[in-house]
Amino acid sequence: MVHSFNLLAYLAVAIISASTTLTTNAEIGTTLLASGFKKTIWAESPKGVKDHLWVVEKEGTIRILNLSTGEKSDFLDIKKRIKIKMNEQGLLGFAFDKDYLQNGQFYVYYTNVKGDTEIVRFTASGKDKR
């Protein structure tokens, strides 16, 4: 049963690949926004915020980058809550609640000091909430 499923999956991919040709004339470029971050794994802004970027660092910090001035400020530091012994450990994910600007809630995915993974909801308030 597993072998036939794998074969069907391979055939589906092959058929899609053979029948889909993507051409583009788009040019892709990059722009350096800031430097000096450590092991950055993600960066995003909550819906409705255009002048700041939340930058997630694997070692346990989230910093806010002011896109106008380049100034960085601390948002969250959970270094004491996490453990990094292997490559796939540390602060691994971050997401804003869809109503973040109203409720301040966001979610963080990390490995705790025991090496187990956790998804934790935090609530921001004050000026750091933006």
Secondary structure as GFF3:
##gff-version 3
##sequence-region A 1 130
A	DSSP	alpha_helix	2	19	.	.	.	ID=ss1
A	DSSP	beta_strand	40	44	.	.	.	ID=ss2
A	DSSP	beta_strand	52	57	.	.	.	ID=ss3
A	DSSP	beta_strand	61	66	.	.	.	ID=ss4
A	DSSP	beta_strand	72	77	.	.	.	ID=ss5
A	DSSP	three_ten_helix	79	81	.	.	.	ID=ss6
A	DSSP	beta_strand	91	96	.	.	.	ID=ss7
A	DSSP	alpha_helix	100	103	.	.	.	ID=ss8
A	DSSP	beta_strand	105	111	.	.	.	ID=ss9
A	DSSP	beta_strand	117	123	.	.	.	ID=ss10
A	DSSP	three_ten_helix	126	129	.	.	.	ID=ss11
###
